[in-house]
């Protein structure tokens, strides 16, 4: 039986989740793929179509960063959605700085201020709802970086503070300076690191956990058959789980996962997202895509949850002990502040 319009609206309100007090659809949109990282980015024309379609479908949380296409992503969002700014919660990030061929992590106060002003210009807005420190700057006290973000809140340039890929200890230190609205970290069935401490720390201090790469960088969405076929500059080519040694093992897990999704009457991507959202009502997720059909797929079953038996089966099938290979190569891992399994 179909719910009446008023009841449907009530259901929507109950099942949405809050970031800094604002209710959003628990499935947001990670915009990185519109500029770089996975496969060949779409043209600006196609990227524009996808962003408009996202708003039409009910995506109301868009996530970007300066480093995505070295400003291209923020520029595209600004040009495309400046006249619809009130329709979505906007998140961006600073902290990973690229100067020519050099790349560094820099969260010094003066760097944050300069980066924020540039993001506002590119996004064609006077206010970013959520502004993240993209990585931990181990040479700058987190308290100093957060203190600068507090000043930006007072000036009206940002609405709230986020941290990305940081530990529970760092979150607690930051929260002692100012409430932290969101912690963004990779989280999926095959990347369980947040379960060590960060998920619980977020709940303790009132921080929303934002899961990126919830479909295992496409692997858990059945979007990768043979990593050797990926384009040369695809990010996954350098990640251990996709290499020739580890992929055959991981593919067997994925095939079993696909069978479970089929039995539930959903796609692998939809099952992946449902599992992430089952981990707590303080959890939201931001799958990324450059494909409108995938965009539609990701949000189509946003309010569906499998039963506990299915969740337990998934937990046992794919976890940190059954997946082959670490999520990052050693050099990249050294820049990450999140906890690691022994």
C-alpha positions as CSV (number, residue, x, y, z in Angstrom):
1,X,0.0,0.0,0.0
2,X,1.4,3.4,-0.9
3,X,1.8,5.9,1.9
4,X,-0.1,9.2,1.7
5,X,1.9,12.3,0.9
6,X,2.0,13.5,4.5
7,X,3.2,10.1,5.7
8,X,5.8,9.9,3.0
9,X,7.2,13.3,4.1
10,X,7.2,12.1,7.8
11,X,9.1,9.0,6.8
12,X,11.7,11.1,4.9
13,X,12.2,13.3,7.9
14,X,12.7,10.4,10.2
15,X,15.2,8.6,8.0
16,X,17.3,11.5,7.0
17,X,20.5,12.0,9.1
18,X,22.0,15.2,10.5
19,X,25.3,16.9,9.8
20,X,25.9,19.9,12.0
21,X,22.2,19.8,12.8
22,X,21.1,19.9,9.1
23,X,19.1,16.8,7.9
24,X,20.4,15.4,4.7
25,X,19.8,12.3,2.7
26,X,22.2,9.6,4.1
27,X,23.4,9.0,0.6
28,X,25.3,12.0,-0.6
29,X,27.4,12.6,-3.7
30,X,31.2,12.5,-3.8
31,X,32.1,14.7,-6.7
32,X,35.8,13.7,-7.2
33,X,35.1,11.4,-10.2
34,X,33.9,14.4,-12.2
35,X,37.5,15.6,-12.3
36,X,40.0,12.8,-11.8
37,X,41.0,9.6,-10.2
38,X,38.9,6.8,-11.7
39,X,38.8,6.2,-15.4
40,X,38.5,9.1,-17.8
41,X,36.6,12.1,-16.3
42,X,33.5,13.2,-18.1
43,X,33.3,16.4,-20.2
44,X,32.2,19.5,-18.4
45,X,28.9,19.2,-20.3
46,X,28.3,15.7,-19.0
47,X,29.5,16.7,-15.5
48,X,27.0,19.5,-15.5
49,X,24.2,17.1,-16.5
50,X,25.1,14.8,-13.7
51,X,25.1,17.5,-11.1
52,X,21.7,18.7,-12.2
53,X,20.3,15.2,-12.2
54,X,21.7,14.7,-8.7
55,X,19.6,17.5,-7.3
56,X,16.6,16.2,-9.2
57,X,17.0,12.8,-7.6
58,X,17.3,14.2,-4.0
59,X,21.0,14.4,-3.4
60,X,21.4,17.2,-1.0
61,X,24.9,16.7,0.3
62,X,27.7,17.3,-2.2
63,X,31.3,16.7,-1.3
64,X,34.3,18.2,-3.2
65,X,37.9,19.3,-2.5
66,X,40.5,21.7,-3.9
67,X,42.8,18.9,-5.0
68,X,40.1,17.2,-7.1
69,X,41.3,18.3,-10.6
70,X,43.4,21.0,-9.0
71,X,40.4,23.3,-8.6
72,X,38.4,21.9,-11.6
73,X,35.9,20.2,-9.3
74,X,35.1,23.3,-7.3
75,X,34.9,25.3,-10.4
76,X,32.5,22.9,-12.1
77,X,30.2,22.9,-9.0
78,X,30.3,26.7,-8.8
79,X,29.5,27.3,-12.4
80,X,26.8,24.6,-12.5
81,X,25.0,25.0,-9.2
82,X,25.5,28.7,-8.1
83,X,21.8,29.4,-8.8
84,X,20.7,26.3,-6.7
85,X,23.0,26.9,-3.7
86,X,20.2,26.7,-1.2
87,X,19.2,23.2,-2.4
88,X,22.3,21.3,-1.0
89,X,24.7,21.0,1.8
90,X,28.2,21.8,0.4
91,X,31.4,20.3,1.8
92,X,34.9,21.1,0.6
93,X,38.4,20.4,1.9
94,X,41.9,21.9,2.2
95,X,45.2,20.5,3.5
96,X,46.6,18.7,0.5
97,X,48.5,21.4,-1.4
98,X,50.0,21.0,-4.9
99,X,52.7,23.3,-6.1
100,X,53.7,22.3,-9.6
101,X,55.2,18.9,-9.4
102,X,55.4,19.0,-5.6
103,X,52.6,17.9,-3.2
104,X,52.5,18.5,0.5
105,X,50.2,18.3,3.5
106,X,49.8,21.8,4.9
107,X,47.3,22.9,7.6
108,X,49.0,25.9,8.9
109,X,46.7,28.8,9.7
110,X,47.8,31.1,6.9
111,X,47.5,28.2,4.4
112,X,44.0,27.4,5.5
113,X,42.8,31.0,5.2
114,X,44.2,31.4,1.7
115,X,42.8,28.1,0.6
116,X,39.3,28.8,2.0
117,X,39.1,32.2,0.2
118,X,40.1,30.5,-3.1
119,X,37.5,27.8,-2.6
120,X,34.8,30.4,-2.0
121,X,35.8,32.1,-5.3
122,X,35.8,28.9,-7.3
123,X,32.6,27.7,-5.8
124,X,31.0,31.1,-6.5
125,X,29.5,31.2,-3.0
126,X,30.1,33.2,0.2
127,X,29.6,30.2,2.5
128,X,30.8,26.6,2.6
129,X,28.6,24.5,5.0
130,X,31.4,22.0,6.0
131,X,35.1,22.6,5.5
132,X,37.5,19.7,6.1
133,X,41.1,19.4,6.9
134,X,41.8,16.8,4.2
135,X,44.7,15.2,6.0
136,X,46.6,15.5,9.3
137,X,49.5,17.9,9.2
138,X,51.9,16.3,11.6
139,X,54.0,19.5,11.8
140,X,51.1,21.8,12.8
141,X,49.2,21.2,16.1
142,X,45.6,20.2,15.3
143,X,44.5,22.7,17.9
144,X,46.1,25.5,15.8
145,X,44.4,24.4,12.6
146,X,41.0,24.0,14.2
147,X,41.4,27.4,15.9
148,X,41.8,29.0,12.4
149,X,38.6,27.2,11.2
150,X,36.8,28.5,14.3
151,X,37.7,32.1,13.1
152,X,36.4,31.3,9.7
153,X,33.1,30.2,11.2
154,X,32.9,33.5,13.1
155,X,33.5,35.4,9.9
156,X,30.7,33.5,8.2
157,X,32.9,31.8,5.6
158,X,32.2,28.3,6.7
159,X,29.4,26.7,8.7
160,X,31.2,23.8,10.4
161,X,34.5,21.9,10.8
162,X,35.4,18.5,9.4
163,X,38.4,16.2,9.6
164,X,39.4,13.6,7.0
165,X,41.4,10.3,7.5
166,X,42.3,11.1,11.1
167,X,42.4,9.1,14.3
168,X,40.1,9.0,17.3
169,X,42.9,10.7,19.3
170,X,43.1,13.5,16.9
171,X,39.3,13.9,16.8
172,X,39.2,14.2,20.6
173,X,42.0,16.8,20.6
174,X,40.2,18.8,17.9
175,X,36.8,18.5,19.7
176,X,38.3,20.0,22.8
177,X,38.8,23.2,20.8
178,X,35.5,23.3,18.9
179,X,32.8,20.7,18.0
180,X,33.7,18.8,15.0
181,X,30.7,18.3,12.7
182,X,32.1,15.4,10.6
183,X,34.9,12.9,10.3
184,X,35.4,11.6,6.7
185,X,37.2,8.3,6.3
186,X,37.2,5.4,3.9
187,X,34.7,2.8,5.1
188,X,33.2,-0.3,3.5
189,X,33.0,-4.0,4.0
190,X,36.6,-4.3,2.8
191,X,38.0,-1.3,4.7
192,X,37.1,-1.7,8.4
193,X,39.7,0.6,10.0
194,X,37.0,3.0,11.5
195,X,35.8,0.1,13.6
196,X,39.0,0.2,15.6
197,X,38.2,3.5,17.3
198,X,36.9,6.3,15.1
199,X,33.3,5.2,14.7
200,X,32.8,5.0,18.5
201,X,34.7,8.2,19.1
202,X,32.4,10.0,16.6
203,X,29.4,8.8,18.5
204,X,31.0,9.9,21.8
205,X,31.7,13.5,20.8
206,X,28.6,14.0,18.5
207,X,30.4,13.9,15.2
208,X,28.8,12.6,12.0
209,X,30.9,9.9,10.3
210,X,31.0,10.4,6.6
211,X,32.1,7.2,4.7
212,X,33.9,7.7,1.4
213,X,34.6,4.9,-1.0
214,X,31.7,2.8,0.4
215,X,31.7,0.5,-2.6
216,X,35.4,-0.4,-2.3
217,X,36.5,2.0,-5.1
218,X,34.1,0.3,-7.4
219,X,35.1,-3.3,-6.5
220,X,32.0,-3.9,-4.4
221,X,29.8,-2.4,-7.1
222,X,30.9,-5.0,-9.6
223,X,32.5,-2.2,-11.6
224,X,35.9,-3.7,-11.9
225,X,36.4,-7.0,-13.7
226,X,40.1,-6.9,-14.5
227,X,42.3,-4.1,-13.0
228,X,44.7,-4.5,-15.9
229,X,42.1,-2.9,-18.1
230,X,41.9,0.3,-16.1
231,X,43.4,3.4,-17.8
232,X,47.0,4.2,-17.0
233,X,46.3,7.1,-14.6
234,X,43.5,5.4,-12.7
235,X,44.1,5.6,-9.0
236,X,43.4,2.0,-8.4
237,X,46.4,0.8,-10.5
238,X,48.7,1.7,-7.6
239,X,46.6,0.2,-4.8
240,X,47.6,-3.2,-3.5
241,X,44.1,-4.8,-3.5
242,X,43.9,-4.4,-7.2
243,X,47.3,-5.8,-8.1
244,X,48.0,-9.1,-9.8
245,X,48.8,-10.9,-6.6
246,X,45.8,-9.8,-4.6
247,X,43.0,-9.3,-7.1
248,X,42.2,-13.0,-7.9
249,X,41.6,-13.7,-4.2
250,X,39.5,-10.5,-3.7
251,X,37.5,-11.2,-6.9
252,X,36.3,-14.5,-5.3
253,X,34.9,-12.5,-2.4
254,X,33.2,-10.1,-4.7
255,X,31.5,-12.9,-6.7
256,X,30.1,-14.3,-3.5
257,X,29.0,-10.8,-2.5
258,X,27.2,-10.4,-5.9
259,X,25.2,-13.5,-5.3
260,X,24.0,-12.2,-1.9
261,X,22.9,-9.0,-3.5
262,X,21.0,-10.8,-6.2
263,X,19.2,-12.9,-3.6
264,X,18.2,-9.7,-1.9
265,X,16.9,-8.2,-5.1
266,X,19.3,-5.3,-5.1
267,X,22.5,-4.4,-6.9
268,X,25.9,-4.9,-5.3
269,X,26.3,-1.2,-4.9
270,X,23.0,-0.9,-3.1
271,X,23.9,-3.7,-0.8
272,X,27.3,-2.1,-0.1
273,X,25.7,1.2,0.8
274,X,23.0,-0.4,3.0
275,X,25.7,-2.2,4.9
276,X,27.6,1.0,5.6
277,X,24.4,2.8,6.7
278,X,23.6,0.0,9.1
279,X,26.6,0.8,11.2
280,X,25.0,3.6,13.1
281,X,22.5,6.4,12.8
282,X,25.4,8.8,12.9
283,X,26.8,7.4,9.6
284,X,26.3,8.9,6.2
285,X,28.0,8.0,2.9
286,X,29.1,9.8,-0.2
287,X,29.6,7.3,-3.1
288,X,31.1,9.0,-6.1
289,X,30.4,8.4,-9.8
290,X,30.6,10.0,-13.2
291,X,27.7,7.9,-14.5
292,X,24.1,9.1,-14.4
293,X,22.8,5.4,-14.3
294,X,25.1,4.7,-11.3
295,X,24.0,8.0,-9.7
296,X,20.4,6.8,-10.0
297,X,21.3,3.3,-8.7
298,X,23.1,4.6,-5.6
299,X,20.1,6.6,-4.3
300,X,17.3,4.4,-5.5
301,X,17.3,2.2,-2.3
302,X,18.7,4.7,0.2
303,X,16.1,3.8,2.8
304,X,16.3,0.0,2.5
305,X,18.0,-2.1,5.1
306,X,18.8,-5.9,4.9
307,X,17.9,-8.0,8.0
308,X,20.5,-8.9,10.7
309,X,21.1,-12.4,9.2
310,X,22.3,-10.9,5.9
311,X,24.4,-8.3,7.7
312,X,26.1,-11.0,9.7
313,X,26.8,-13.0,6.5
314,X,28.4,-10.0,4.9
315,X,30.5,-9.3,7.9
316,X,31.9,-12.8,7.9
317,X,32.5,-12.8,4.1
318,X,34.4,-9.6,3.6
319,X,36.4,-8.0,6.4
320,X,40.0,-7.0,7.3
321,X,41.0,-10.6,7.7
322,X,39.5,-12.0,4.5
323,X,40.6,-9.2,2.1
324,X,44.0,-9.5,0.5
325,X,46.3,-6.5,0.5
326,X,46.4,-3.2,2.4
327,X,44.3,-0.3,1.1
328,X,47.2,2.0,0.4
329,X,50.9,1.5,-0.7
330,X,53.4,2.2,2.1
331,X,54.2,5.8,0.9
332,X,50.6,6.8,0.9
333,X,49.8,5.1,4.2
334,X,52.5,7.2,6.0
335,X,50.4,10.3,5.3
336,X,47.3,8.8,6.9
337,X,46.5,9.3,10.6
338,X,43.8,6.6,11.0
339,X,44.3,3.6,13.2
340,X,45.6,0.4,11.6
341,X,44.9,-3.2,12.4
342,X,47.8,-5.2,14.0
